[in-house]
Structure formats: C-alpha cells, structure tokens
C-alpha cells in the first residue's frame, strides 16, 4: 500500500459532512475530467485542493454541490447518499451547502440591490429564520444587516447595487449570501483569484474568522499553494482529473512529496508560506 492510500484509509468518515468515493466523470466527447476521486471533510475542517488549470478542481466542486452530474462513484452529504433522492430531498440537502466562486460580479444579479441579493437564498426556504436572529427582530432587513455585519460591511450598503461596490466588497456580499442559510459546508472555489494581494489577505482572514465563529467545514480550491497552505488542515494535489497525493498540511515540505507538488513549491521558494493570520 502506498503512502497516499494509507493516508486516505486513516481518515475518519463516520461524522464527515462530505464524503466522495470513486467519483469519475467524462465529457460528452469521451475525455475523462475526473478519475476515481475520493475525499472526506469533517466538521470545522478545511480541505485544500491545489492544481493547475484543467486539473478537475472546479468540476469536482460542481459535482459536490450537485450542480453537475457524475458518471460513477458516490457522494454523501451529512452521511446521506444523493443517489436516487427526490427533488424535494435534494433541495433540502442543497440548503446545507454554500458556495463562493472566483468572480463575485457573476454571482450577483446587477438588477438587484444588495438587500435583495442577500435575502434571495432565504426566500427559497419558506418560513426559515436563521438561528443568529433568534430572539431578535424577524424583519428581513434586520437579517440582511446582521449578515453584512458578519462580513464587516456597513448597513448602508443594503441599498446599493453591485456595480457600486469594489471587487472585494462584492466578494464579501457573496460570502454573506453563502452563510445566510447556515450551511454546514461551503465550497470556496478560487475565492480570491480576481482580487488584489491586499484584498486577498483580508478575505482569507475573514473566511478563517467565520469558520471559527460558525463551525464551518470548507473545501478550499486554488492554484495558489500559499493560500491553500494558509487556509487548510489537509491538502490534496490534483492533476489531469486524478488525485496525485493527499497529506496533512504540515507534511507539505517533506522530501517525499510528488515531483509535481515539488514543482508547485518552487514557485514559493523565495517567500514564506503564511501559517498565522495575515496582518494588514
């Protein structure tokens, strides 16, 4: 048994919020985009996935979010297989998932105010009142104000439109949307790739704080190994749709890393990979 298989077997999946086994997907033309992918993520844990463009990272994310189908394998969310679920059951499970993508402008309807955008996910769950509003006002605007406060934006932004916000501010709004339904698990697919370096650091710190405050599990996807190392408890390296290796982040610099992982490390050979909150 190789080190990769041995480490995978050591992962406790009994209380995992997400478990994937044998996941395989091919495009209509026959090209395999995911090949026998397996992973699990426990409560409050962050699994980081790194790999170059075209490695299958984002396709895997869409499969886990039940946005794209897959050909073989199994996906379990909170211990329940999604295979054969009725539409109503799948909708209920999807409400426990959140997502933040690379381009916040594409995620926000330009015709809706920030208030309307924040309330959209909650409107789909009739009569749902987030626990963070328990004992407080049940007014929708108050809920939206609280969500903005959680991502450190002023309440005055509720009446703005997306084009009036900076890229970093728009990404904060998409994060607020993602946490509005109180998910157990959030997919973060290149959430800082379109932002400047200073704003990237701010968003990463915010995501860390929210994880601690809300007890979230993350799947953090990036081509930026420094960001993955900062955010994650474990790291999975993908190339051409397959998992090359999977290890605790403390083992990133071990000499037995796969040559491809070592090539990614060379990019950061002249700088320090952050392990503590980035101070601005």
C-alpha positions in Angstrom: 0.0 0.0 0.0 1.4 3.4 -1.0 1.6 6.4 1.3 -1.4 8.0 -0.5 -3.7 5.1 0.0 -2.5 4.6 3.6 -3.3 8.2 4.5 -6.7 8.1 2.8 -7.6 5.0 4.8 -6.7 6.8 8.1 -9.4 9.5 7.6 -12.4 9.0 9.9 -15.5 9.4 7.7 -18.0 8.5 10.4 -19.1 12.1 11.0 -18.0 13.6 7.7 -20.1 16.4 6.3 -18.9 15.4 2.8 -17.7 12.0 1.6 -16.7 11.3 -2.0 -15.6 7.8 -3.2 -14.7 6.6 -6.7 -16.0 9.7 -8.4 -15.5 9.6 -12.1 -16.8 12.0 -14.8 -16.2 12.2 -18.5 -17.4 14.9 -21.0 -19.7 14.1 -23.9 -16.7 13.7 -26.2 -15.2 11.0 -24.0 -12.5 12.9 -22.3 -12.2 12.0 -18.6 -12.2 15.0 -16.4 -12.4 13.2 -13.0 -10.9 9.8 -12.4 -11.7 7.8 -9.2 -11.6 10.8 -6.8 -12.0 10.2 -3.1 -12.1 12.6 -0.2 -13.9 13.3 3.1 -14.3 16.5 5.1 -15.1 16.6 8.8 -17.0 19.3 10.7 -14.9 22.5 11.2 -12.2 21.2 8.9 -10.8 22.7 5.7 -9.5 20.5 2.9 -7.5 22.4 0.4 -7.2 21.3 -3.2 -4.4 22.7 -5.4 -3.6 22.1 -9.1 -3.1 23.8 -12.3 -6.0 25.0 -14.6 -7.7 22.0 -16.1 -6.8 19.6 -13.3 -10.5 19.0 -12.4 -10.8 21.1 -9.3 -13.8 23.2 -10.3 -15.6 20.2 -11.9 -15.2 18.3 -8.6 -16.6 21.3 -6.8 -19.7 21.4 -9.0 -20.3 17.7 -8.6 -20.1 18.0 -4.8 -22.5 21.0 -4.9 -24.9 18.7 -7.0 -24.7 21.3 -9.9 -23.1 18.8 -12.3 -23.8 15.0 -12.6 -21.1 12.4 -12.4 -20.8 9.0 -14.2 -19.6 6.7 -11.4 -18.9 6.8 -7.7 -20.8 8.0 -4.6 -21.4 11.4 -3.0 -22.6 11.5 0.6 -23.7 14.8 2.3 -24.1 14.6 6.0 -23.9 10.8 5.7 -26.7 10.6 3.2 -26.1 9.4 -0.4 -27.6 11.7 -3.0 -28.2 8.8 -5.4 -31.9 8.4 -6.1 -33.1 11.4 -4.0 -36.3 13.1 -4.8 -36.1 16.7 -6.0 -37.5 18.0 -2.6 -35.0 16.0 -0.7 -32.1 17.3 -2.9 -33.3 20.8 -2.3 -33.3 20.3 1.4 -29.7 19.0 1.3 -28.6 21.8 -1.0 -29.7 24.3 1.6 -27.0 22.9 3.9 -24.3 23.7 1.3 -22.8 27.1 0.4 -20.5 28.3 -2.3 -18.2 31.2 -3.1 -16.8 31.4 -6.6 -14.0 33.4 -8.3 -16.0 36.2 -9.9 -18.4 37.9 -7.5 -19.8 40.0 -10.3 -21.2 36.9 -12.0 -22.8 35.7 -8.7 -24.7 38.9 -8.1 -27.7 40.0 -10.2 -26.9 43.5 -11.3 -30.6 44.5 -11.2 -30.9 43.6 -7.5 -29.9 45.6 -4.6 -27.5 44.1 -2.0 -30.5 43.7 0.3 -32.4 41.7 -2.4 -29.4 39.6 -3.2 -28.8 38.7 0.5 -32.4 37.7 1.0 -32.6 35.5 -2.2 -31.3 32.3 -0.6 -33.6 32.7 2.5 -36.6 33.4 0.3 -36.3 30.0 -1.2 -36.6 28.4 2.3 -40.1 29.4 3.3 -40.6 30.5 7.0 -36.9 29.8 7.8 -35.5 32.1 10.5 -31.7 31.8 10.9 -30.6 30.9 14.4 -28.4 34.0 14.6 -31.7 36.0 14.6 -33.3 34.0 17.4 -34.8 36.4 19.9 -34.1 39.4 17.6 -36.2 41.2 15.0 -37.8 39.0 12.4 -37.7 41.8 9.8 -35.9 40.8 6.6 -33.8 44.0 6.6 -32.5 43.3 10.1 -31.4 39.9 9.0 -29.6 41.3 6.0 -28.0 44.0 8.2 -26.7 41.3 10.5 -25.3 39.3 7.6 -23.4 42.4 6.4 -22.1 43.0 9.9 -20.7 39.4 9.9 -18.7 40.2 6.8 -17.7 43.6 8.1 -19.7 45.8 5.7 -21.9 48.7 6.8 -25.7 48.5 6.7 -25.8 51.4 4.3 -24.6 49.0 1.6 -28.0 47.3 1.6 -29.5 49.9 -0.8 -26.5 49.8 -3.2 -26.2 47.8 -6.4 -23.3 45.5 -7.2 -21.7 48.0 -9.7 -21.3 50.4 -6.8 -19.1 48.1 -4.8 -15.4 47.1 -5.2 -14.4 43.6 -6.1 -13.5 42.8 -2.5 -16.8 44.3 -1.2 -18.8 42.2 -3.7 -17.0 39.1 -2.6 -17.9 39.9 1.0 -21.5 40.0 -0.1 -21.3 36.6 -1.8 -19.8 35.2 1.4 -22.7 36.7 3.4 -25.1 35.0 0.9 -23.3 31.7 1.4 -23.7 31.8 5.2 -27.2 33.1 5.2 -28.9 29.7 5.3 -26.4 28.5 8.0 -24.8 25.7 5.9 -22.5 23.1 7.5 -20.2 23.2 4.5 -19.0 25.8 2.0 -17.1 25.3 -1.3 -14.6 28.1 -1.8 -13.6 27.9 -5.5 -10.8 30.4 -6.2 -12.5 33.0 -3.9 -9.5 35.4 -4.0 -8.2 34.9 -7.5 -9.7 38.0 -9.0 -8.6 40.3 -6.2 -5.5 42.3 -5.5 -3.0 41.0 -2.9 -4.1 43.2 0.0 -7.8 42.3 -0.5 -6.9 38.6 -0.9 -5.4 38.7 2.6 -8.4 40.4 4.0 -10.8 37.9 2.5 -8.7 34.9 3.7 -8.7 36.3 7.2 -12.5 36.8 7.1 -13.1 33.3 5.9 -10.9 31.9 8.8 -12.8 34.0 11.3 -16.2 32.9 10.0 -15.1 29.2 10.1 -14.1 29.6 13.8 -17.3 31.6 14.7 -19.8 29.4 12.8 -18.1 26.0 12.9 -17.9 25.7 9.1 -16.3 23.0 7.0 -14.6 24.2 3.9 -13.4 22.8 0.6 -10.9 25.5 -0.5 -9.8 25.3 -4.1 -7.0 27.3 -5.6 -4.0 27.2 -7.9 -2.2 29.3 -5.2 -0.4 26.9 -2.9 0.4 29.7 -0.4 -3.3 30.4 0.1 -4.2 26.7 0.3 -1.5 26.2 2.9 -2.7 29.1 5.0 -6.4 28.0 4.9 -6.2 24.2 5.1 -5.8 21.4 7.6 -5.2 18.9 4.8 -4.0 19.3 1.2 -5.0 17.3 -1.9 -3.0 17.8 -5.1 -4.8 17.1 -8.4 -3.5 16.8 -11.9 -5.5 15.8 -15.1 -8.5 14.8 -13.1 -6.7 12.5 -10.6 -5.5 12.9 -7.1 -1.7 12.7 -7.0 -1.4 12.9 -3.3 -3.2 13.9 -0.1 -1.5 14.8 3.2 -1.7 16.9 6.3 -0.5 20.4 5.6 2.4 20.0 8.0 3.8 17.4 5.5 3.9 19.9 2.6 7.6 20.3 2.8 8.5 16.7 3.2 11.2 15.4 0.8 8.9 12.5 -0.4 6.4 14.9 -2.0 5.4 14.1 -5.6 7.6 15.8 -8.2 4.5 17.8 -9.4 3.9 19.1 -5.9 7.6 20.0 -5.6 7.3 22.0 -8.8 4.4 23.9 -7.3 6.5 24.5 -4.2 9.3 26.0 -6.2 7.1 28.9 -7.1 7.1 29.9 -3.4 10.8 29.1 -2.7 11.7 32.7 -2.2 8.9 33.6 0.2 7.3 32.3 3.4 4.0 30.4 3.2 1.8 32.0 5.9 0.7 29.9 8.8 -0.7 32.6 11.0 -3.4 35.3 10.3 -2.2 37.8 7.8 -1.8 41.2 9.4 -2.7 44.3 7.4 
